[in-house]
Amino acid sequence: MATGSTRTVFGFHAVGVHLKTAPQSVQEIFFDPTRRDARMRQFVERAQEAGVKLVEADGLRLSRLCGNHNHQGVVARVDAKPQTHSLDDLLDSLQEPPLLLVLDGITDPHNLGACLRVADGAGVHAVIAPKDHAAGINATVAKVASGAAETMPYFMVTNLARTLKELKERDIWIIGTSDDAPQTLYQADLRGPLALVLGAEGKGMRQLTRKTCDALISIPMRGGVESLNVSVASGVCLYEAVRQRM
């Protein structure tokens, strides 16, 4: 949730990342004074040491501030994170083969937050999504991402197919995931410059995105379910790439 040049984050982890990495970006923190456990006491002490304004608020006000009941008694207003560089600038600065995650049609903020968290853990250099078929960074995304929304570059592009073609011009291999792919994840070479493309559960990638991929791979499914949640699938694919690169 953003208001002008500010946005709202909630939960101990998401707010704590701001206090740790950019305390000057935290304008004020609303907290539930009736919660007196050790975690809240330590959190309040950290905020006081950082010189952040603290405001007492009941659970109802906290829920209204963040639009969510899972705030854990902590909601903060922080400066909106500026996009400090372009995707091209980021790619130009890399000293190793790029590892990118492309999300096509992921509109659920919980899924996006989980994907950002997985991407951060796997050492992905950036996450890319189309502006017209994607969730933006909001309070729910930041909460689910557990800090990764602050550390993972997230680029929303106007034309995803064109962006993928531009990545190809940089010799980045575009590999999409599909249930009917001719080869599995474990048969693919994921060691070079790579962009992994995943679509929404059920729908998959859009046709134009699929046609733009250099290759398609599938995740072997051994049980009764037909597909995995996109964040789980992202984790499976990204960590296989990490394994191959080690």
C-alpha positions as CSV (number, residue, x, y, z in Angstrom):
1,M,0.0,0.0,0.0
2,A,1.5,3.3,-1.0
3,T,0.6,6.9,-0.4
4,G,2.5,9.5,-2.5
5,S,6.1,8.8,-1.8
6,T,5.5,6.4,1.1
7,R,4.3,2.8,1.4
8,T,3.1,0.6,4.2
9,V,4.9,-2.5,5.4
10,F,3.9,-4.8,8.3
11,G,5.1,-7.7,10.4
12,F,8.3,-7.9,12.5
13,H,10.5,-9.2,9.7
14,A,9.5,-6.8,6.9
15,V,9.7,-3.7,9.2
16,G,12.8,-5.1,10.9
17,V,14.6,-5.2,7.5
18,H,14.0,-1.5,7.1
19,L,15.2,-0.7,10.6
20,K,18.4,-2.8,9.9
21,T,19.2,-1.7,6.4
22,A,17.7,1.8,6.0
23,P,16.4,3.2,9.3
24,Q,16.3,6.7,7.8
25,S,13.6,5.4,5.4
26,V,11.2,4.6,8.3
27,Q,8.9,7.6,8.9
28,E,6.9,6.1,11.8
29,I,6.0,2.8,13.3
30,F,2.5,1.9,14.7
31,F,2.6,-0.8,17.3
32,D,0.2,-2.6,19.6
33,P,1.1,-1.7,23.3
34,T,-0.9,-4.6,24.7
35,R,1.5,-7.0,23.2
36,R,4.3,-7.2,25.8
37,D,6.2,-10.3,24.9
38,A,10.0,-10.4,24.4
39,R,9.8,-10.1,20.7
40,M,7.8,-6.9,20.8
41,R,10.0,-5.4,23.6
42,Q,13.2,-6.1,21.6
43,F,11.6,-4.6,18.5
44,V,10.5,-1.4,20.3
45,E,14.0,-1.1,21.7
46,R,15.5,-1.4,18.2
47,A,13.1,1.3,16.9
48,Q,13.9,3.6,19.8
49,E,17.7,3.1,19.2
50,A,17.2,4.0,15.5
51,G,15.3,7.2,16.5
52,V,12.1,6.2,14.7
53,K,8.8,7.7,15.8
54,L,6.6,5.2,17.6
55,V,2.9,5.4,17.8
56,E,0.6,3.2,19.9
57,A,-2.3,1.7,18.0
58,D,-4.9,-0.9,18.7
59,G,-5.4,-4.0,16.5
60,L,-8.3,-2.5,14.6
61,R,-6.3,0.6,13.5
62,L,-3.3,-1.6,12.6
63,S,-5.5,-3.7,10.4
64,R,-6.9,-0.6,8.7
65,L,-3.5,0.8,8.1
66,C,-2.2,-2.2,6.3
67,G,-5.4,-3.8,5.0
68,N,-4.4,-7.1,6.7
69,H,-5.0,-8.9,10.0
70,N,-1.6,-10.6,9.9
71,H,0.4,-7.5,11.0
72,Q,1.8,-9.1,14.2
73,G,1.1,-5.8,16.0
74,V,3.6,-3.8,13.9
75,V,2.9,-1.5,10.9
76,A,5.3,1.1,9.5
77,R,5.1,3.9,7.0
78,V,8.4,4.0,5.0
79,D,9.7,6.0,2.1
80,A,8.9,4.4,-1.3
81,K,11.9,2.5,-2.7
82,P,13.2,4.3,-5.8
83,Q,14.3,2.3,-8.8
84,T,17.9,3.3,-8.8
85,H,18.9,1.6,-12.0
86,S,17.5,0.0,-15.1
87,L,17.6,-3.7,-16.1
88,D,20.3,-2.9,-18.6
89,D,22.4,-1.1,-16.0
90,L,22.1,-4.1,-13.7
91,L,23.1,-6.6,-16.4
92,D,26.0,-4.4,-17.5
93,S,27.3,-4.4,-13.9
94,L,27.3,-8.2,-13.4
95,Q,30.6,-10.0,-13.0
96,E,29.0,-13.5,-13.4
97,P,26.5,-15.2,-15.7
98,P,23.1,-13.6,-15.1
99,L,20.4,-15.7,-13.3
100,L,17.0,-14.1,-13.8
101,L,13.5,-15.1,-12.8
102,V,10.7,-14.0,-15.2
103,L,7.1,-14.2,-13.9
104,D,4.3,-14.1,-16.5
105,G,0.8,-13.5,-15.2
106,I,1.5,-13.7,-11.4
107,T,-1.1,-11.4,-10.0
108,D,-1.5,-12.8,-6.5
109,P,0.7,-10.8,-4.0
110,H,1.2,-13.8,-1.8
111,N,2.7,-15.7,-4.8
112,L,4.8,-12.8,-5.8
113,G,6.2,-12.3,-2.2
114,A,7.0,-16.0,-2.0
115,C,8.8,-15.9,-5.4
116,L,10.8,-12.9,-4.4
117,R,11.9,-14.7,-1.2
118,V,12.9,-17.8,-3.2
119,A,14.7,-15.6,-5.8
120,D,16.7,-13.8,-3.1
121,G,17.7,-17.1,-1.4
122,A,18.9,-18.5,-4.7
123,G,21.0,-15.5,-5.5
124,V,18.9,-14.4,-8.5
125,H,20.1,-11.1,-9.9
126,A,16.6,-9.7,-10.8
127,V,12.9,-10.7,-11.1
128,I,11.1,-9.5,-14.2
129,A,7.3,-9.2,-14.8
130,P,5.0,-7.5,-17.3
131,K,3.2,-4.4,-16.1
132,D,-0.2,-5.5,-17.3
133,H,-0.2,-9.0,-16.0
134,A,1.6,-8.8,-12.6
135,A,1.2,-7.8,-9.0
136,G,3.1,-4.8,-7.8
137,I,5.1,-4.5,-4.6
138,N,2.6,-3.8,-1.8
139,A,2.4,-4.4,2.0
140,T,1.3,-8.0,1.5
141,V,4.1,-8.8,-0.9
142,A,6.6,-7.2,1.5
143,K,5.3,-9.3,4.4
144,V,5.4,-12.6,2.6
145,A,8.8,-11.8,1.1
146,S,10.3,-11.5,4.6
147,G,12.6,-8.8,3.6
148,A,13.3,-9.8,0.0
149,A,11.1,-7.1,-1.4
150,E,13.7,-4.6,-0.2
151,T,16.7,-6.5,-1.5
152,M,15.6,-8.1,-4.8
153,P,15.5,-5.9,-7.9
154,Y,12.0,-6.2,-9.4
155,F,11.4,-4.8,-12.9
156,M,7.9,-4.4,-14.4
157,V,8.3,-4.1,-18.1
158,T,5.9,-2.7,-20.7
159,N,6.4,-5.5,-23.3
160,L,7.6,-8.8,-21.9
161,A,8.2,-10.5,-25.2
162,R,10.4,-7.6,-26.4
163,T,12.3,-7.7,-23.1
164,L,13.0,-11.4,-23.6
165,K,14.2,-10.8,-27.1
166,E,16.6,-8.1,-25.7
167,L,17.9,-10.6,-23.2
168,K,18.5,-13.0,-26.1
169,E,20.6,-10.3,-27.7
170,R,22.8,-10.5,-24.6
171,D,23.2,-14.2,-25.1
172,I,20.9,-15.0,-22.2
173,W,19.2,-18.3,-22.6
174,I,15.4,-18.1,-22.1
175,I,14.0,-21.3,-20.7
176,G,10.3,-21.6,-20.0
177,T,8.5,-24.1,-17.8
178,S,5.6,-26.1,-19.2
179,D,3.8,-29.4,-18.3
180,D,4.1,-30.6,-21.9
181,A,7.8,-29.7,-22.4
182,P,9.9,-32.3,-24.2
183,Q,12.6,-32.4,-21.6
184,T,12.7,-32.2,-17.8
185,L,14.4,-29.7,-15.6
186,Y,17.1,-32.2,-14.8
187,Q,18.0,-32.8,-18.4
188,A,18.6,-29.1,-19.1
189,D,21.9,-27.2,-18.9
190,L,21.3,-24.3,-16.6
191,R,24.9,-23.2,-16.0
192,G,25.2,-20.3,-18.4
193,P,23.5,-16.9,-18.6
194,L,19.9,-17.8,-17.9
195,A,16.4,-16.4,-17.6
196,L,13.8,-18.9,-16.2
197,V,10.2,-18.1,-17.1
198,L,7.3,-19.3,-15.1
199,G,3.6,-18.7,-15.6
200,A,0.6,-18.7,-13.3
201,E,-0.5,-22.0,-11.9
202,G,-3.0,-23.6,-14.3
203,K,-2.8,-21.0,-17.0
204,G,0.9,-21.2,-17.5
205,M,2.8,-18.7,-19.7
206,R,1.0,-16.7,-22.4
207,Q,1.4,-17.9,-25.9
208,L,3.7,-15.1,-27.1
209,T,5.9,-15.6,-24.1
210,R,6.0,-19.3,-24.7
211,K,7.0,-18.8,-28.4
212,T,9.8,-16.4,-27.4
213,C,11.5,-19.0,-25.2
214,D,14.6,-20.8,-26.5
215,A,13.6,-24.1,-24.8
216,L,10.9,-25.5,-22.6
217,I,11.3,-27.8,-19.5
218,S,9.0,-29.6,-17.2
219,I,9.2,-30.5,-13.5
220,P,8.6,-34.2,-13.0
221,M,5.3,-34.8,-11.2
222,R,5.2,-38.2,-9.4
223,G,1.9,-38.0,-7.5
224,G,-1.7,-37.2,-8.2
225,V,-1.4,-33.4,-8.5
226,E,-0.8,-31.9,-11.9
227,S,1.2,-28.8,-11.0
228,L,3.0,-26.9,-8.3
229,N,2.4,-23.5,-6.9
230,V,4.5,-21.0,-8.8
231,S,6.7,-20.1,-5.9
232,V,7.4,-23.8,-5.2
233,A,8.1,-24.3,-8.9
234,S,10.4,-21.3,-8.9
235,G,12.3,-22.8,-5.9
236,V,12.7,-26.2,-7.6
237,C,14.0,-24.7,-10.8
238,L,16.2,-22.0,-9.4
239,Y,17.9,-24.3,-6.9
240,E,18.6,-26.8,-9.7
241,A,20.3,-24.0,-11.5
242,V,22.3,-23.1,-8.3
243,R,23.3,-26.8,-7.9
244,Q,24.6,-27.0,-11.5
245,R,26.5,-23.7,-11.1
246,M,28.3,-24.8,-7.9
